[in-house]
Structures are given as structure tokens and as C-alpha cells.
Amino acid sequence: MRRGHSQRKVAKMFHIPRSTLQHWLRRARGQRLDRVDWRNRPPIPRTTRRTPASMERLILKTRERLRKHSALGEHGAAAIRQELLGPTGANPPSLRTIGRVLERCGALDGRRRIRRPAPPPAWYLPEVAADQAELDSFDFIEDLAIRGVCPVIVLNGLSLHGGLAQSWPARQMSAKIVLECLVQHWRQHGLAGYAQFDNDMRFQGPHSRPGVLSRVVRMCLSLGVVPVFVPPRETGFQAAIENLNGRWQKAVWDRFTHRRLSVLQERSGRFVAALNAKTAMRRENAPARRAFPSAWQLDLKARPHGRIIFLRRIDARGQASLLGYQFDVSSHWLHRLVRAEVDLNRERIQFYALRRRDPTAQPLLNKVAFNLQEKIFME
């Protein structure tokens, strides 16, 4: 280059980018070639110079004075620098440096949003969050139809830790059919510690009559599975099963034209088998599932025993609604989440406070006596 050749010609001669050549030219500018330091250098400076403490104090005092006495009410970095350039005779730092000083000293009016880490899955159930019990979630996909053939409703299930999926497309899905599907699933794969549902009447029971438990709830209680009902009209608690619903619709329903229900069921079965094969490694580390009792028979007339969990949000009066009743919980926990554990054996309901910000702290808010009245189950 010093002999007069062009940058383009030299870069082509040595097969290097022009940017690399220009970097070396800047490195050797004004020096003899045998005295140039060709070693690699880090892109960051070796030493940094912090603004002196006296200048930081002057910046903070100037901001406070402008905040109180400025005619325009301006006391940002630009106004502070303009003020320091005036009668003080100071040599102020740049606008960005002044802004860093204000941020470092906590002197900014605005506050950044604190993004806290998300709580663990099923954080509202301590046993499940601690990997001591498995949780099976179930949900419907509705408003589907095979044109000219029949309407379609799909019941999907997914285990939280093991990723065990199941799907049942059918013409209709009553509470009795849901019960048969769950029994078939648990006979094949074993019982989970908890079963999570939304507040659909086929899962929970009729909402018009207080204290009525559905056949699905009674089946769960008779098998020692704790039914869990998520808060109405709130997202996040059913995120895993909703994700499975979306994947099923994208991989099965939207990809093909289904002429018969049997064809849809066959394609759904292939999707479930492939998904379970993909997640097989997860089930090796998942909590163990209990064996399905061989001599089990469901007696819908028997009095239910065990626990039922409701996740609810307290209203403005400090009350929670579940099983068709209103319960006083706490006047100091308004519009917040609680876990209501209905203990049918001890005839009481315990309400625990829930906070996503601190998922491990779930203090007991209140205990309420509750006696589920004997009611004959109507088929």
C-alpha cells in the first residue's frame, strides 16, 4: 500500500476483505512497519474512568435545584448539562454519562418494570411443584364438525412432568363418556396424584345446585386422585393442555380433510403415539404413577371421601365461591388467588394464599367448617 497500490488490488492479491486491510492500515499509520504492534487487542478498553465523586454530587445537586426552582420544570440530563455549562464554569460530562450517573444513584423519576422469574409449573400445588406427584390435565376442543357427517368434540389429556398425552375424538362427550375415557387411560398408564380440570359441568357437576359432585369427581375421589379445578376465566393454569390442544388441531385437524370420524380417530391415534414416543425420556424421571386397583368398581351412591381443590380469586367482599356456596375468607386478601382444599373426611375447607411473586409462601388464611350434605346421586 505504501508503494502506491490501491486497496482493492492489495485485498484481491492477498484474498482478504477490504475492511481487514483498512484495519491494518489504521494500526500501522505513522509508524515503521517493524515497530507496529500486530498483536490482537480486546475490543473493550483496558481501563475505564469513572466520573469523579465530586462531579456526581454536583450533578445530583443541580438536578434537585432544577426540580424545585426551574421555571420550565425540566431536570433531566439535557437540562443539567446546560445548567453546568453556565455560570458554574464546570466541564460537564456528556449527556449519556449524566444519564448513567442519575440511574446509578437512583435519581430517575421513571422506574423500570421488574421482571421476576416465572414460578415453576403447578406452583399452586406444593407436591406437584416439588416433583413428588404427577398431575394430569384434561380439556375439551369443541365447535368442530366433519362436513355432512357429524359434529366432533375432542377430549385431550396431558401429564405435567411425564408429558404423557391422550386424545379422544368423538361425536359427543357426556360426563359418562369422560369417566370411561379417564378410567381407560388410568388403567393403561397408572393413576396420577392429581387431575386438573376447568369448570365445565361435565367435570365439576351442575352449577345450578349447590353441593353436587359430578360422577367424574366421585370417580377421582374413589381412586384416591385429587381433583383440581382452576379459576374461571383466567389463563395460565391450563397452559400445558391448551398447548396440546393447539398442537393437535395444527397436526391433525388442519392438515387433512376428514371424511369419517374413524379416519380422524386413526390420525389422532398416530399423533398421540408419535408424541408419546418423543417424550418417553421425560417419563423416566417423572414421579411414579400408582397402579390401578384391579377390583375397583365405582359406586356413585356411596358418600365421597378425600380432598377436592379449588383455585379461586377472592372478590371485593373477601369471599370465594365454590360448590355453589359463598365462603368468607379474608378481608386482607381481596382480588387475590387462594387454594381452597375441601377435606370431606374432616368436614372443613382450608384457604391458602397464593402469590406468583413468592410461590413457595402459601400461608393459611382461614378454616371454614363444611359438611357436604348427603344427596342421592341422580343418573
C-alpha positions as a LaTeX table, in Angstrom:
\begin{tabular}{lrrr}
\hline
Residue & $x$ (\AA) & $y$ (\AA) & $z$ (\AA) \\
\hline
Met1 & 0.00 & 0.00 & 0.00 \\
Arg2 & 2.89 & 2.38 & 0.79 \\
Arg3 & 4.31 & 1.68 & $-2.65$ \\
Gly4 & 1.16 & 3.20 & $-4.14$ \\
His5 & $-1.07$ & 0.21 & $-4.90$ \\
Ser6 & $-4.83$ & 0.57 & $-4.44$ \\
Gln7 & $-6.72$ & $-1.03$ & $-1.55$ \\
Arg8 & $-8.86$ & $-3.08$ & $-3.89$ \\
Lys9 & $-5.83$ & $-4.54$ & $-5.69$ \\
Val10 & $-3.97$ & $-5.43$ & $-2.48$ \\
Ala11 & $-7.07$ & $-7.00$ & $-0.90$ \\
Lys12 & $-7.60$ & $-9.10$ & $-4.01$ \\
Met13 & $-3.95$ & $-10.09$ & $-4.14$ \\
Phe14 & $-3.95$ & $-11.50$ & $-0.59$ \\
His15 & $-7.59$ & $-12.73$ & $-0.60$ \\
Ile16 & $-8.70$ & $-10.66$ & 2.38 \\
Pro17 & $-11.68$ & $-8.29$ & 2.88 \\
Arg18 & $-11.05$ & $-4.61$ & 2.40 \\
Ser19 & $-12.27$ & $-3.99$ & 5.94 \\
Thr20 & $-9.42$ & $-6.15$ & 7.31 \\
Leu21 & $-6.88$ & $-4.29$ & 5.16 \\
Gln22 & $-8.20$ & $-0.94$ & 6.34 \\
His23 & $-7.98$ & $-2.14$ & 9.98 \\
Trp24 & $-4.27$ & $-2.98$ & 9.49 \\
Leu25 & $-3.63$ & 0.33 & 7.77 \\
Arg26 & $-5.07$ & 2.19 & 10.75 \\
Arg27 & $-2.91$ & 0.07 & 13.08 \\
Ala28 & 0.28 & 0.95 & 11.17 \\
Arg29 & $-0.50$ & 4.59 & 10.46 \\
Gly30 & 2.54 & 6.88 & 11.04 \\
Gln31 & 4.82 & 4.05 & 12.18 \\
Arg32 & 7.61 & 2.00 & 10.71 \\
Leu33 & 6.42 & $-1.49$ & 9.86 \\
Asp34 & 8.98 & $-3.15$ & 12.13 \\
Arg35 & 7.69 & $-1.12$ & 15.09 \\
Val36 & 3.95 & $-1.80$ & 14.68 \\
Asp37 & 2.30 & $-3.92$ & 17.40 \\
Trp38 & 0.43 & $-6.55$ & 15.38 \\
Arg39 & $-0.89$ & $-8.50$ & 18.38 \\
Asn40 & $-4.66$ & $-8.86$ & 18.80 \\
Arg41 & $-6.30$ & $-6.34$ & 21.09 \\
Pro42 & $-9.57$ & $-6.74$ & 23.00 \\
Pro43 & $-12.47$ & $-4.60$ & 21.72 \\
Ile44 & $-13.06$ & $-3.12$ & 25.19 \\
Pro45 & $-10.76$ & $-0.56$ & 26.81 \\
Arg46 & $-8.18$ & $-1.86$ & 29.25 \\
Thr47 & $-9.03$ & 0.82 & 31.77 \\
Thr48 & $-12.22$ & 2.74 & 32.41 \\
Arg49 & $-12.57$ & 6.12 & 34.03 \\
Arg50 & $-15.48$ & 6.68 & 36.32 \\
Thr51 & $-16.94$ & 10.12 & 36.81 \\
Pro52 & $-15.37$ & 11.70 & 39.92 \\
Ala53 & $-17.48$ & 11.63 & 43.06 \\
Ser54 & $-17.39$ & 15.43 & 43.28 \\
Met55 & $-18.91$ & 15.68 & 39.77 \\
Glu56 & $-21.59$ & 13.12 & 40.68 \\
Arg57 & $-22.56$ & 15.14 & 43.74 \\
Leu58 & $-22.67$ & 18.32 & 41.63 \\
Ile59 & $-24.94$ & 16.59 & 39.08 \\
Leu60 & $-27.33$ & 15.43 & 41.81 \\
Lys61 & $-27.42$ & 18.86 & 43.48 \\
Thr62 & $-28.07$ & 20.54 & 40.14 \\
Arg63 & $-30.92$ & 18.14 & 39.39 \\
Glu64 & $-32.52$ & 18.77 & 42.78 \\
Arg65 & $-32.22$ & 22.56 & 42.34 \\
Leu66 & $-33.73$ & 22.44 & 38.86 \\
Arg67 & $-36.55$ & 20.18 & 40.08 \\
Lys68 & $-37.54$ & 22.70 & 42.74 \\
His69 & $-36.79$ & 26.07 & 41.15 \\
Ser70 & $-36.64$ & 25.66 & 37.35 \\
Ala71 & $-39.21$ & 27.83 & 35.57 \\
Leu72 & $-39.72$ & 25.14 & 32.93 \\
Gly73 & $-39.72$ & 22.30 & 35.43 \\
Glu74 & $-37.09$ & 20.45 & 33.41 \\
His75 & $-34.50$ & 18.50 & 35.38 \\
Gly76 & $-33.32$ & 15.79 & 33.01 \\
Ala77 & $-29.82$ & 15.10 & 31.71 \\
Ala78 & $-30.01$ & 17.77 & 28.99 \\
Ala79 & $-31.20$ & 20.47 & 31.43 \\
Ile80 & $-28.50$ & 19.52 & 33.95 \\
Arg81 & $-25.74$ & 19.72 & 31.35 \\
Gln82 & $-27.00$ & 23.06 & 30.10 \\
Glu83 & $-27.04$ & 24.36 & 33.66 \\
Leu84 & $-23.49$ & 23.14 & 34.32 \\
Leu85 & $-22.26$ & 24.84 & 31.17 \\
Gly86 & $-23.49$ & 28.15 & 32.53 \\
Pro87 & $-22.19$ & 30.24 & 35.39 \\
Thr88 & $-20.64$ & 27.33 & 37.33 \\
Gly89 & $-17.78$ & 27.11 & 34.88 \\
Ala90 & $-17.66$ & 23.34 & 35.22 \\
Asn91 & $-16.65$ & 21.00 & 32.44 \\
Pro92 & $-19.69$ & 18.70 & 32.49 \\
Pro93 & $-19.63$ & 15.14 & 31.12 \\
Ser94 & $-21.70$ & 14.03 & 28.17 \\
Leu95 & $-25.46$ & 13.56 & 28.26 \\
Arg96 & $-25.09$ & 9.78 & 28.34 \\
Thr97 & $-22.68$ & 9.95 & 31.27 \\
Ile98 & $-25.04$ & 12.22 & 33.19 \\
Gly99 & $-27.86$ & 9.79 & 32.49 \\
Arg100 & $-25.76$ & 6.88 & 33.83 \\
Val101 & $-24.94$ & 8.87 & 36.96 \\
Leu102 & $-28.62$ & 9.54 & 37.59 \\
Glu103 & $-29.51$ & 5.88 & 37.01 \\
Arg104 & $-26.69$ & 4.63 & 39.22 \\
Cys105 & $-27.71$ & 6.94 & 42.06 \\
Gly106 & $-31.42$ & 6.07 & 41.75 \\
Ala107 & $-32.35$ & 9.64 & 40.84 \\
Leu108 & $-34.59$ & 8.85 & 37.84 \\
Asp109 & $-38.31$ & 9.57 & 38.06 \\
Gly110 & $-39.26$ & 6.58 & 35.96 \\
Arg111 & $-38.89$ & 3.05 & 37.29 \\
Arg112 & $-38.17$ & 0.06 & 35.14 \\
Arg113 & $-40.54$ & $-2.85$ & 35.37 \\
Ile114 & $-39.07$ & $-5.66$ & 37.45 \\
Arg115 & $-39.42$ & $-8.91$ & 35.51 \\
Arg116 & $-39.36$ & $-11.63$ & 38.09 \\
Pro117 & $-38.75$ & $-15.25$ & 37.11 \\
Ala118 & $-41.83$ & $-17.30$ & 36.35 \\
Pro119 & $-42.97$ & $-19.70$ & 39.08 \\
Pro120 & $-42.44$ & $-23.43$ & 38.48 \\
Pro121 & $-45.19$ & $-25.43$ & 36.76 \\
Ala122 & $-48.11$ & $-26.24$ & 39.07 \\
Trp123 & $-46.60$ & $-23.94$ & 41.72 \\
Tyr124 & $-50.01$ & $-23.76$ & 43.42 \\
Leu125 & $-49.77$ & $-27.49$ & 44.33 \\
Pro126 & $-46.68$ & $-27.94$ & 46.54 \\
Glu127 & $-46.41$ & $-31.72$ & 45.98 \\
Val128 & $-46.55$ & $-31.39$ & 42.20 \\
Ala129 & $-44.15$ & $-28.42$ & 42.12 \\
Ala130 & $-41.65$ & $-30.44$ & 44.17 \\
Asp131 & $-41.82$ & $-33.39$ & 41.70 \\
Gln132 & $-43.40$ & $-35.60$ & 44.35 \\
Ala133 & $-46.67$ & $-36.22$ & 42.50 \\
Glu134 & $-47.89$ & $-36.25$ & 38.90 \\
Leu135 & $-50.65$ & $-34.00$ & 37.56 \\
Asp136 & $-52.91$ & $-34.99$ & 34.66 \\
Ser137 & $-54.75$ & $-32.13$ & 32.93 \\
Phe138 & $-57.85$ & $-32.61$ & 30.79 \\
Asp139 & $-59.68$ & $-30.24$ & 28.48 \\
Phe140 & $-62.11$ & $-30.19$ & 25.54 \\
Ile141 & $-61.77$ & $-28.99$ & 21.96 \\
Glu142 & $-65.27$ & $-28.05$ & 20.82 \\
Asp143 & $-67.05$ & $-26.47$ & 17.83 \\
Leu144 & $-65.52$ & $-28.88$ & 15.30 \\
Ala145 & $-67.51$ & $-30.69$ & 12.61 \\
Ile146 & $-66.93$ & $-33.05$ & 9.71 \\
Arg147 & $-68.95$ & $-31.51$ & 6.90 \\
Gly148 & $-72.02$ & $-33.53$ & 6.10 \\
Val149 & $-71.17$ & $-36.24$ & 8.62 \\
Cys150 & $-71.27$ & $-35.24$ & 12.28 \\
Pro151 & $-70.10$ & $-32.72$ & 14.88 \\
Val152 & $-66.83$ & $-33.54$ & 16.63 \\
Ile153 & $-65.70$ & $-32.89$ & 20.19 \\
Val154 & $-62.25$ & $-33.90$ & 21.43 \\
Leu155 & $-61.14$ & $-34.66$ & 24.98 \\
Asn156 & $-57.38$ & $-34.26$ & 25.42 \\
Gly157 & $-55.22$ & $-35.22$ & 28.39 \\
Leu158 & $-51.59$ & $-34.45$ & 29.27 \\
Ser159 & $-49.39$ & $-35.23$ & 32.27 \\
Leu160 & $-47.32$ & $-32.33$ & 33.53 \\
His161 & $-43.98$ & $-33.97$ & 34.34 \\
Gly162 & $-44.03$ & $-37.01$ & 32.08 \\
Gly163 & $-45.64$ & $-35.43$ & 29.01 \\
Leu164 & $-47.95$ & $-38.43$ & 28.61 \\
Ala165 & $-50.63$ & $-37.40$ & 26.09 \\
Gln166 & $-54.02$ & $-38.87$ & 25.19 \\
Ser167 & $-56.83$ & $-37.80$ & 22.87 \\
Trp168 & $-60.41$ & $-39.00$ & 22.38 \\
Pro169 & $-62.29$ & $-37.58$ & 19.34 \\
Ala170 & $-66.00$ & $-38.43$ & 19.48 \\
Arg171 & $-69.43$ & $-37.37$ & 18.26 \\
Gln172 & $-70.43$ & $-36.31$ & 21.76 \\
Met173 & $-68.75$ & $-36.13$ & 25.13 \\
Ser174 & $-71.04$ & $-36.50$ & 28.12 \\
Ala175 & $-69.87$ & $-36.87$ & 31.71 \\
Lys176 & $-70.35$ & $-40.64$ & 31.45 \\
Ile177 & $-68.12$ & $-40.82$ & 28.36 \\
Val178 & $-65.50$ & $-38.62$ & 30.05 \\
Leu179 & $-65.49$ & $-41.02$ & 33.00 \\
Glu180 & $-64.99$ & $-44.01$ & 30.70 \\
Cys181 & $-62.11$ & $-42.27$ & 28.89 \\
Leu182 & $-60.31$ & $-41.40$ & 32.13 \\
Val183 & $-60.74$ & $-44.90$ & 33.54 \\
Gln184 & $-59.38$ & $-46.40$ & 30.31 \\
His185 & $-56.40$ & $-44.00$ & 30.39 \\
Trp186 & $-55.54$ & $-44.66$ & 34.03 \\
Arg187 & $-55.97$ & $-48.43$ & 33.70 \\
Gln188 & $-53.38$ & $-48.39$ & 30.93 \\
His189 & $-50.83$ & $-45.92$ & 32.35 \\
Gly190 & $-51.48$ & $-45.80$ & 36.11 \\
Leu191 & $-53.01$ & $-43.22$ & 38.42 \\
Ala192 & $-51.70$ & $-39.69$ & 38.86 \\
Gly193 & $-51.76$ & $-37.93$ & 42.20 \\
Tyr194 & $-53.85$ & $-35.03$ & 40.87 \\
Ala195 & $-56.28$ & $-34.49$ & 37.99 \\
Gln196 & $-56.84$ & $-30.91$ & 36.83 \\
Phe197 & $-59.97$ & $-29.66$ & 35.05 \\
Asp198 & $-61.67$ & $-26.44$ & 34.12 \\
Asn199 & $-65.14$ & $-25.65$ & 35.49 \\
Asp200 & $-67.12$ & $-27.40$ & 32.76 \\
Met201 & $-70.25$ & $-29.08$ & 34.14 \\
Arg202 & $-69.13$ & $-32.44$ & 32.73 \\
Phe203 & $-66.12$ & $-32.25$ & 35.02 \\
Gln204 & $-67.38$ & $-30.41$ & 38.10 \\
Gly205 & $-71.11$ & $-31.05$ & 38.08 \\
Pro206 & $-74.17$ & $-28.81$ & 37.64 \\
His207 & $-73.63$ & $-25.22$ & 38.76 \\
Ser208 & $-77.31$ & $-24.64$ & 39.50 \\
Arg209 & $-77.44$ & $-26.97$ & 42.50 \\
Pro210 & $-75.02$ & $-26.31$ & 45.38 \\
Gly211 & $-73.03$ & $-29.14$ & 46.89 \\
Val212 & $-73.49$ & $-31.56$ & 43.97 \\
Leu213 & $-70.46$ & $-33.55$ & 42.84 \\
Ser214 & $-70.27$ & $-34.98$ & 39.33 \\
Arg215 & $-69.57$ & $-38.61$ & 38.54 \\
Val216 & $-66.08$ & $-37.58$ & 37.37 \\
Val217 & $-65.27$ & $-36.06$ & 40.76 \\
Arg218 & $-66.68$ & $-39.09$ & 42.58 \\
Met219 & $-64.63$ & $-41.41$ & 40.38 \\
Cys220 & $-61.43$ & $-39.44$ & 41.15 \\
Leu221 & $-62.12$ & $-39.50$ & 44.89 \\
Ser222 & $-62.84$ & $-43.22$ & 44.91 \\
Leu223 & $-59.46$ & $-43.85$ & 43.21 \\
Gly224 & $-57.52$ & $-41.56$ & 45.53 \\
Val225 & $-56.88$ & $-38.94$ & 42.84 \\
Val226 & $-57.29$ & $-35.34$ & 44.00 \\
Pro227 & $-59.42$ & $-33.33$ & 41.52 \\
Val228 & $-58.25$ & $-29.74$ & 40.98 \\
Phe229 & $-60.42$ & $-27.03$ & 39.42 \\
Val230 & $-58.72$ & $-23.93$ & 38.01 \\
Pro231 & $-60.08$ & $-20.37$ & 38.44 \\
Pro232 & $-62.82$ & $-19.37$ & 35.98 \\
Arg233 & $-61.85$ & $-17.03$ & 33.14 \\
Glu234 & $-58.13$ & $-16.99$ & 33.99 \\
Thr235 & $-55.30$ & $-18.08$ & 31.71 \\
Gly236 & $-52.05$ & $-19.79$ & 32.59 \\
Phe237 & $-53.24$ & $-22.63$ & 34.79 \\
Gln238 & $-54.24$ & $-24.75$ & 31.78 \\
Ala239 & $-51.31$ & $-23.62$ & 29.61 \\
Ala240 & $-49.88$ & $-27.12$ & 29.08 \\
Ile241 & $-53.13$ & $-28.74$ & 27.97 \\
Glu242 & $-54.09$ & $-25.71$ & 25.89 \\
Asn243 & $-50.74$ & $-26.05$ & 24.11 \\
Leu244 & $-51.56$ & $-29.69$ & 23.38 \\
Asn245 & $-54.95$ & $-28.63$ & 22.04 \\
Gly246 & $-53.26$ & $-26.24$ & 19.64 \\
Arg247 & $-50.74$ & $-28.83$ & 18.51 \\
Trp248 & $-53.49$ & $-31.40$ & 17.95 \\
Gln249 & $-55.51$ & $-29.00$ & 15.81 \\
Lys250 & $-52.46$ & $-28.00$ & 13.78 \\
Ala251 & $-51.06$ & $-31.52$ & 13.29 \\
Val252 & $-54.31$ & $-33.49$ & 12.93 \\
Trp253 & $-57.36$ & $-31.35$ & 12.27 \\
Asp254 & $-55.96$ & $-28.64$ & 9.96 \\
Arg255 & $-53.62$ & $-30.83$ & 7.89 \\
Phe256 & $-56.18$ & $-33.23$ & 6.44 \\
Thr257 & $-59.70$ & $-33.44$ & 5.10 \\
His258 & $-61.52$ & $-35.99$ & 7.26 \\
Arg259 & $-64.33$ & $-37.92$ & 5.57 \\
Arg260 & $-65.29$ & $-40.08$ & 8.53 \\
Leu261 & $-64.89$ & $-39.97$ & 12.27 \\
Ser262 & $-62.97$ & $-43.26$ & 12.23 \\
Val263 & $-60.34$ & $-41.72$ & 9.95 \\
Leu264 & $-59.97$ & $-38.76$ & 12.33 \\
Gln265 & $-59.59$ & $-41.12$ & 15.29 \\
Glu266 & $-56.92$ & $-43.12$ & 13.46 \\
Arg267 & $-54.91$ & $-39.99$ & 12.60 \\
Ser268 & $-55.30$ & $-38.69$ & 16.14 \\
Gly269 & $-54.01$ & $-42.02$ & 17.48 \\
Arg270 & $-50.91$ & $-41.80$ & 15.28 \\
Phe271 & $-50.25$ & $-38.25$ & 16.51 \\
Val272 & $-50.57$ & $-39.29$ & 20.15 \\
Ala273 & $-48.32$ & $-42.33$ & 19.65 \\
Ala274 & $-45.62$ & $-40.21$ & 17.98 \\
Leu275 & $-45.84$ & $-37.55$ & 20.69 \\
Asn276 & $-45.57$ & $-40.11$ & 23.49 \\
Ala277 & $-42.58$ & $-41.71$ & 21.78 \\
Lys278 & $-40.91$ & $-38.30$ & 21.62 \\
Thr279 & $-41.48$ & $-37.61$ & 25.32 \\
Ala280 & $-40.60$ & $-41.11$ & 26.56 \\
Met281 & $-37.39$ & $-39.89$ & 28.23 \\
Arg282 & $-39.36$ & $-37.42$ & 30.35 \\
Arg283 & $-41.43$ & $-40.19$ & 31.91 \\
Glu284 & $-38.33$ & $-41.96$ & 33.22 \\
Asn285 & $-37.68$ & $-39.03$ & 35.58 \\
Ala286 & $-41.34$ & $-38.21$ & 36.27 \\
Pro287 & $-43.00$ & $-39.07$ & 39.60 \\
Ala288 & $-44.21$ & $-42.65$ & 39.76 \\
Arg289 & $-47.83$ & $-43.39$ & 38.96 \\
Arg290 & $-49.88$ & $-45.70$ & 41.18 \\
Ala291 & $-51.21$ & $-48.95$ & 39.82 \\
Phe292 & $-54.92$ & $-49.00$ & 39.02 \\
Pro293 & $-56.77$ & $-51.19$ & 41.56 \\
Ser294 & $-57.80$ & $-54.43$ & 39.90 \\
Ala295 & $-61.02$ & $-54.94$ & 41.87 \\
Trp296 & $-62.21$ & $-51.34$ & 41.65 \\
Gln297 & $-65.86$ & $-50.57$ & 40.95 \\
Leu298 & $-67.45$ & $-47.15$ & 41.06 \\
Asp299 & $-70.34$ & $-46.74$ & 43.48 \\
Leu300 & $-72.00$ & $-43.40$ & 42.71 \\
Lys301 & $-74.34$ & $-43.77$ & 45.70 \\
Ala302 & $-71.52$ & $-44.01$ & 48.26 \\
Arg303 & $-70.53$ & $-40.98$ & 50.29 \\
Pro304 & $-67.37$ & $-39.44$ & 48.75 \\
His305 & $-64.17$ & $-39.23$ & 50.79 \\
Gly306 & $-60.91$ & $-37.40$ & 50.20 \\
Arg307 & $-59.90$ & $-33.92$ & 49.07 \\
Ile308 & $-61.07$ & $-31.56$ & 46.34 \\
Ile309 & $-59.01$ & $-28.48$ & 45.46 \\
Phe310 & $-60.46$ & $-25.30$ & 44.00 \\
Leu311 & $-58.29$ & $-22.40$ & 42.82 \\
Arg312 & $-60.30$ & $-19.24$ & 43.20 \\
Arg313 & $-59.90$ & $-15.46$ & 43.27 \\
Ile314 & $-61.29$ & $-13.58$ & 46.26 \\
Asp315 & $-63.90$ & $-10.93$ & 45.39 \\
Ala316 & $-64.25$ & $-7.40$ & 46.75 \\
Arg317 & $-66.08$ & $-8.65$ & 49.84 \\
Gly318 & $-63.34$ & $-11.11$ & 50.78 \\
Gln319 & $-65.39$ & $-14.15$ & 49.73 \\
Ala320 & $-64.71$ & $-17.13$ & 47.50 \\
Ser321 & $-67.31$ & $-19.07$ & 45.50 \\
Leu322 & $-67.08$ & $-22.84$ & 45.19 \\
Leu323 & $-69.52$ & $-25.77$ & 45.10 \\
Gly324 & $-72.34$ & $-23.24$ & 44.74 \\
Tyr325 & $-71.64$ & $-21.57$ & 48.11 \\
Gln326 & $-70.03$ & $-18.30$ & 49.19 \\
Phe327 & $-67.38$ & $-18.55$ & 51.92 \\
Asp328 & $-65.80$ & $-15.73$ & 53.91 \\
Val329 & $-62.03$ & $-15.98$ & 53.51 \\
Ser330 & $-60.18$ & $-12.77$ & 54.39 \\
Ser331 & $-60.76$ & $-9.04$ & 54.12 \\
His332 & $-56.98$ & $-8.53$ & 53.72 \\
Trp333 & $-56.60$ & $-10.66$ & 50.59 \\
Leu334 & $-59.07$ & $-9.01$ & 48.21 \\
His335 & $-58.94$ & $-9.84$ & 44.47 \\
Arg336 & $-56.14$ & $-12.35$ & 45.03 \\
Leu337 & $-55.73$ & $-16.05$ & 44.42 \\
Val338 & $-56.36$ & $-18.74$ & 47.02 \\
Arg339 & $-56.22$ & $-22.52$ & 47.09 \\
Ala340 & $-59.32$ & $-23.94$ & 48.73 \\
Glu341 & $-58.85$ & $-27.51$ & 49.96 \\
Val342 & $-62.17$ & $-29.21$ & 50.67 \\
Asp343 & $-61.49$ & $-32.01$ & 53.14 \\
Leu344 & $-64.55$ & $-34.26$ & 53.03 \\
Asn345 & $-63.22$ & $-36.52$ & 55.78 \\
Arg346 & $-62.68$ & $-33.74$ & 58.35 \\
Glu347 & $-65.62$ & $-31.69$ & 57.04 \\
Arg348 & $-63.73$ & $-28.43$ & 56.60 \\
Ile349 & $-62.30$ & $-26.12$ & 53.95 \\
Gln350 & $-58.83$ & $-24.59$ & 54.30 \\
Phe351 & $-57.94$ & $-21.49$ & 52.30 \\
Tyr352 & $-54.27$ & $-20.84$ & 51.44 \\
Ala353 & $-52.92$ & $-17.60$ & 49.98 \\
Leu354 & $-51.21$ & $-17.84$ & 46.58 \\
Arg355 & $-48.74$ & $-15.37$ & 45.05 \\
Arg356 & $-46.82$ & $-15.87$ & 41.82 \\
Arg357 & $-44.15$ & $-13.49$ & 43.11 \\
Asp358 & $-43.41$ & $-15.84$ & 46.02 \\
Pro359 & $-44.77$ & $-19.26$ & 45.02 \\
Thr360 & $-43.32$ & $-21.16$ & 47.99 \\
Ala361 & $-45.03$ & $-18.99$ & 50.62 \\
Gln362 & $-48.64$ & $-20.21$ & 50.90 \\
Pro363 & $-49.87$ & $-19.24$ & 54.37 \\
Leu364 & $-53.18$ & $-20.46$ & 55.75 \\
Leu365 & $-55.77$ & $-17.67$ & 55.60 \\
Asn366 & $-58.84$ & $-19.29$ & 57.10 \\
Lys367 & $-60.58$ & $-22.52$ & 58.05 \\
Val368 & $-64.29$ & $-22.97$ & 57.45 \\
Ala369 & $-66.48$ & $-25.84$ & 58.60 \\
Phe370 & $-68.20$ & $-27.54$ & 55.69 \\
Asn371 & $-70.43$ & $-30.60$ & 55.70 \\
Leu372 & $-71.32$ & $-31.99$ & 52.31 \\
Gln373 & $-74.95$ & $-32.94$ & 52.76 \\
Glu374 & $-75.97$ & $-36.44$ & 51.83 \\
Lys375 & $-77.57$ & $-36.31$ & 48.40 \\
Ile376 & $-78.57$ & $-39.25$ & 46.29 \\
Phe377 & $-76.71$ & $-39.20$ & 43.00 \\
Met378 & $-79.19$ & $-38.96$ & 40.13 \\
Glu379 & $-78.31$ & $-40.78$ & 36.90 \\
\hline
\end{tabular}
